[in-house]
Amino acid sequence: MEDKYISTKLFINGSWVNSIKNETIDINNPATGDLIGTVSHAGIEDLDLALDSAQRGFLTWKKLSAFERSKIMRKAAEILKSRTKYIAELMTIESGKPIADAEIELGMGIDQIEWFAEEGRRAYGRIIPSRSKIVNQFVFKEPVGVVAAFTPWNWPVQQTARKIAPALAAGCSIIVKGPEETPTSTAEFVKAFDEAGIPKGTLNLVFGIPSEISKYLIPHPIVKKVTFTGSTQVGKQLMSLAGLHMKKVTMELGGHSPAIICEDANIETAVNVLVGTKFRNAGQICISPSRFLVHKKIYEKFLNLFVENVRLIKVGNGLEDDIKMGPLIHERRLLSVESLVKDAVDKGANVVTGGKRIGNKGYFFEPTVLTDVHKDSNLMNEEPFGPLAPILSFNDIDDAVDEANRLEYGLAAYVYTKNLKLAQELGANIESGQISINHHGLGLVENPFGGVKGSGIGSEMGAEGIEPYLNVKFISQTA
């Protein structure tokens, strides 16, 4: 399959083109470290073409009825369904994730298209009863205009869908700055919309140096809305830049998600769900549980069962059979994970299992469980974004809540308890945009997805997902 990997171009004004300067960025397979292709590197001249294209595309797309826009989006979804296996294989080659996970991700992206194709048809305005018999009061919802979207490498299709689907459903055009590490699966996703008949310029895809592209697109007067998924540090910078120019923003940023396992929890259920959630995509997920807080009375039993399950995880090339965890995305991530483990151990942590790189080819790291991790360790304060599970004990539930709320992050949290009253209290007291209790129930398109505090602003998906792409206009009218 790797010999079928196609170098990726830019998509501007309905055509796949090389950058004007013919500059490219190398793409490597994280499972081997080998060079597998290139992606076009957009310069300012290319961005100008994309901006002009998106503005003209917006003027065309917004005039189509919501019904017509929905038909094109649904056709794109059907095209993607027919290519699931092919696109999933490309995604595995460039991202490292197991093929089964890649297929699930593509299915999630298709869900997003189909959901927002319907939401766009139901983006209702309203009539407000007037105080005067001769006055009519109307509320209309109109597309904001051209959207600049910045998407991450860890979910190249699903995250791109989160930006494209609501924007198109609302009647906006969009420029997507795709992930340079995983460009081909993103490009295949965009290609489906082109083949479905979306007007030229409505959807554009560029790649390049992220800081250069964001600094040019965000302040540009053509861009009216910015949406970004990535780290808290970068998100704060982009939000500040957008604020200087009064741009609407949606920011889905980093997380350091606590998982609280109470004294009465079903330990087997908690372990099965949390191990699967923690090590999916090698822990490179923003809502991955990353601080495990376990009641002292069940701590040893939970730890032993957790470690037993972790040691069963088969790590390898995602194209091979029965692989449950692939490599990290690149050497920088590998070095970062190694540094987190070393710092934790230097400060007294015990590595129960894992803790080392696997081999010297590709960027594989062992699924790792640590105990006795000091709260001053970098692992307990920085988003780990890797296959690391620090497991701590608590005796008082208030202490667990304090630890859960200690950091600036507030994207996701997990709770396991059979006590309904306690579940409700924890749901109310944990500072997080999303909390899943006794199962993993996050990330479905019908539900809002977003964080609080340093984990972002605004919600994607759900009924809330289309609102950031709409302006509210009020008209008061009399004869």
N, C-alpha and C positions, 0 to 999 in steps of 0.2 A: 504493500500500500504506500510506503514512503516514497517510492519512485514515481507515484502519481501526484505527489504534493506539488501544487502549482503556486508559483510566486504571485504575489497579490499586487494589484494596481489600485489606484484611486478611482472612486466613482463620483463623477462630477457631471451634472447636466445630462444624466441619462447615458453616459458613456464610461467605459473602463479605460483609463488613460494612465500613462506614466507621468511622473512629476515633470514639470517643465525643464528642470535641470538634470533630470534622469538620475537623481540621487536615490539610493536604496539603503535599507537597514537589513542586516543578516537575521535569519530566523534559525534557531537551533531546536532540535528534538531534546527535551529535558531528560528523556529516558536513556539517551546515548551521548548527549553533548554534541552530536554531529550537526554540521550545517545542512539544512534541508531546503532552503530557499531564501527569498528576499521579499521585502515589502517596500513599495514606493514611499519615499520620504517627501512629504508636501512642504513646499516653501511658501513664502508670503504670496508670490504670484498665483500659486495654486489655490491658496485660501481666498484670494480675491475672486477667482473664478467661481469657487464654491459659494461664496457669499452672494455674488450676482445671480448665480443660478438658483439659489435657495429663495431669494427675494422674488424672482419671476415665477418660481414654482409655487410659492405661497399664494400669489395673486390668482393662479389657476386653480389650485387645490381647494382653497377656501370657498370658491364659488360652486364647487360640486356639492350636491346634497349629502347629508349624513348617510342616507341610504346608499348612494353611489360610492361613497368612500368605504362604507362597510363591505360592499361587494368586492372591491379590489383587495381589501385586507383579507377577506375570507379566502379569496383565490390564492393569495400568497401563502396562507396557512396550508392549503391543500397541496401546493407545490412542495412545501417543506416536508409535509408528511410523506410524500412519495420519495424523498431523498434522505430520510432519517439515517439510514445505515451509512451512506456515503459521507454525510456531513459529520456524523459522530466519529467516524474513523479519522477524518482530518483533525477534528478537535482533540482526539486522543494523541495523535502524533505531535501536535504543537503544544498541548497543555500538560500531557502526561496522565490525565485522569483515566481511570478504567473505562473501557468502551461502554459498559452498562450505565455508568454514571453520565457519560456523554449523551447517550440516547435519552436518558431521563431529562437531562438539561434541555435538550432540543424539544422534548415534549412540553416542558414548562414554558419555553419560548412560544410555542404554537398556542398554548393555552392563553398566553397574554394577548396575542393577536386576536383570537376569537372573542375573548372577553371584552376587549376595548372596541372591537368592531360593533358590538352591541351597545356598550356604554355611550359611544358617540351618537348613536341614534336616540339616546335618552338623556342628552345633556340639556334638560329643559330650562327654559326661563319661567316667568310667572307673571300674573297680573295681581297687582296690589289694590285692594279696595280703597277707593279714594274718599276723602272727607267731603269732596264736592261732587255734586251730580254732573257737572259739566267737565270734569277732569278724568282722564284715563291714565293709569300709571302702569308702566311696563318694565320688566327686567329681562334683558337679553344677555346671553352668554356668547361671546365671540372669541375666536382663536387669537392667541397673543401675537402670533407672527412667526418669525424665524427662530428656531431653537438651536442652541449649541449644546451638544451632549458629549460627555466624556465618560467612556466605559472602561471597565477593568478587564484584566486578562484571566482572572480566576473563573468567571462565568461569561465567556465571550459571547454566547448566544442569548442566554437568559437575561443578562444585564442590558444587552443591546435592545432586546425586545421591550424591556421595561421603559426605555426611553422612546423608542420608535412608535410603539403601539398607541400609547395615550396621546402623543403629539399628533400623529396622523388622524386618529379618531376625532380629535378636537378641531381639525382643520388647519393645523400648523404644518409648515415645512421644517426640515431638520437637517443639520450638519452633524454627523456623528464622527467624533475623534475616536477611532477604534483602538484597541490594544495592539501594540507593536509585537508583543510576544505571541499572540494568537490571532493573526489577521485573517487567515484563510476561512475559518469557520464563520467569522463575522461577515466576511465578504459574501459567502454563500447564502447567509441569511438575507443580506441586502439584495442579492441577485433575485431572490424569489419575488420581491416586491416589483422589481423592474419587469420581470416576465409576466407578472400579474396585471401590468398595464398602468402603473402609477405614472402620472405626468412627469415629464422631464423637469429636473430641478427640485422636485418635492422632497427627495431623499438623496443625500450626498454622504460619501464616506471618505474620510481622509486619515492619514497616518503621519507620524513624524515625532519630533521632540515635544513631549507633552507641555513643558513650560513655554516653549515658543508659540505653540498653537493656542494655548489658553490666553496668553498675554495679548495675542492679536484678535482672537475671536470675541472674547468677553466684552472688551470695551467698544467693539465696533457698533456703530449706530444701527446697522441692519439687524443685529441680534437683539431679541427682546426677552429671551428667557434662557437660563442656564441650568443644566441638570448634570450632576456629577456623582459618581460612585468611586470611593477610594479612601485614602487614609484621612484621619482627622487633621493632621498637620497640613496636608495639601488643601483639604477642603476649606480650612480657615483662610488660607491665602486666596483661594478663588472666590470665596464668599466676600472677602474684603474688597477684592477687585470689582466684583459685580455690584457691591453696595455703592462704590464710588460713582457708578453709572446708572444707579437705580434700576437694576435688572431683577426680574423675578428669579428666584432660585429654588431648587430642590437639592438637598445635600444628604446623601446616604453614606455615612462615614464609618469609621472604625468601631470595633467593639472589643470587649474583654468580658465575655458573658459568664456570670456566675451560675452554677448549678447547685441548688440547695437540696440535699437529701436528708429528709427528716427521720426521726427515730422510728416512726410507724410506716415508713415507705415500703413499697414492694421492691425489694432489693434486686430481684431478678429482672423485673421490668426496667428499673432504672439503669442497670448495667447494660442490658441489651440495647436500649435506645441511646444512651449516652455514648457508648463505645462507637456505635455506628455513626452518630452525629459528629463526634469529636474528630474521628480520623477520616471522614469523607473528604476527598480532594486533599489528602495529606494535611488536614487542618487549615487549609488555605481558604477559609470561608469566614465572612465577617460575623456571622451569628454562631460560629463554632463555640461550644462550651469550653471555657478556658481556665476557670477556677472552680474546682470541685470542693464543696463545703459539706462534710458528712458528719452527722451526729455521732458523738463518741461511742454510744452504745452499739452502733452497727458499723463502726468504722472499719474494724479488722475484717469483718465478713464482706463488706462492700469492696474494700481494697483487694482482697484475695480473689474475689470473683471478677473484678474489673481487670486485674492483671492477667488472670487466666484467659479471659476473652481477648485481650490485646495481643497476647502471644500467639493467638490463632490467626491473626491478620496476615494474609499473604501479600507481600510487597513485590512489585515488579513492573515490567512494561505493561501498560494498560491494554495493549492489543492481545496479550496472552490470556489464556483461559483461567478463570477463577481468581484473577487478581482483584484484591479489595482496596489496595492503596498504591498509587503511583509515586513518581518522584516529585520533589519540589520544582518550582518553575525554572529556576536558574541558580547559578552558583552563588549569587549575592544572597538569595534567600537561604540557601544551605549554610553559608557562613554565619548569617544572622541567627539561625536556630542553634548552631553549634555554640555561638557566643552566649545565648540565653542559658543553655545547659551549664556551660562552664561557670558563668557568674553565679547561678543558683547553687552549684556544688561548692564553689569557693566560699559561699555564705552559709554552708551547713546542710544543704539539701542532700537527700539520698536518692540515687537513681535505682528504682526497683527493677525496671526492665527497660531495654533500649538505651538511648543516650548517645548513639554513635552513627556516623555515616556508614552506608552500606556500599562496599566496594569502592572502586575509583573510576567507574564509568557511569555517566549520568549523575543525577542529583538526588539520590535516594538517601533517606534518613529513617532510622528505626522508629517505629511507634514507641513513644517513651512515656513512662509513668514516674513521677517524682513525689517523694514525701518529705516532711520536715522542711518545706520551702519557706524561707524567711520572707516576711512581707516587704522587706526592703529590696528583695531581689528584683532584677529587671523583669523576670518572668511574671511577677505578680503585679507589675505596673505598666508594662508595655504590651500592646497587642502582639501576641506571639506569632500568629499566622503560620503555624506549623504543627507537626504531630506531637505536641507536648501536653501532658495532662498532670498538673500539680494537684495533689489530693491532700486536703487539710481537714482537721476535725474541729468541731465546735460542741459546746455543752449547752449554751443558752441561745435560743433562736434569735434573740435581739442582737447578739454578737454576729451571727451569720448575716443578718440584714445589714448591720453596720458595714461589714466587709463587702457585701454585694454593692452597697451604695458608695463605697469609699473613693472610687475612681471617677474621672470625668466621663467615662463611657456610660452609655445607657441605651444600647441597641437591642439586646435580647437577654433574657434570663430564663432559667429552668427551675422548676420546683417539683419535688416528689413527696407526697404525703397522702394518707387516706383520710385525714381530718379535714372535712369540708370547711369548717370555720377557720382553721389555720390556713388553708389554701386561699381563702378569700382575704385574710389579713395580709398574707405575703403578697398576693396580687395587688393589694392596695399600697403596701409599704415599700416595695422594691421600685427603685427609680429606673424604669426601663420603658421604652416604647412598645415592647412586645414581651409577653411572658407566656410560656407554655408549661402547663401543669400535668404531670403524669403521662406525657407523651411528647412527640415532636410535631407540633402543629403550626409551624411558621413557614412562610414563603409561598402560600397558595394564593393565586391571583385574585380570588374573591375577597381576600382580607387585606387590610392596610398594612404596609410594611414601612417602618421608619423608626428613628431613634430620638432620644432626648439628650439634653446636656451636650457633651462633645461628640455625640454620635450622629448628629445631623439635624436637619430642619425640614419639615414637610413629610408627607407620606406618598409612597408609590403603591400602585395596585389598589384593589378594592374600589368602592364607590368614590373614595377620596382621590384616587390616582389621576383622574382626568382634570380635576379642578385647577391644578397649577398651570395648565395649558390654556386656560380660558380667562378672559377679562369679563368682568361684570359691567354692563351698561344699563343705566336707568334712564328711561324717557318718560317725562310727564307731559301729557298732551291734552289740549282743549281745542275746540273748533275756532 
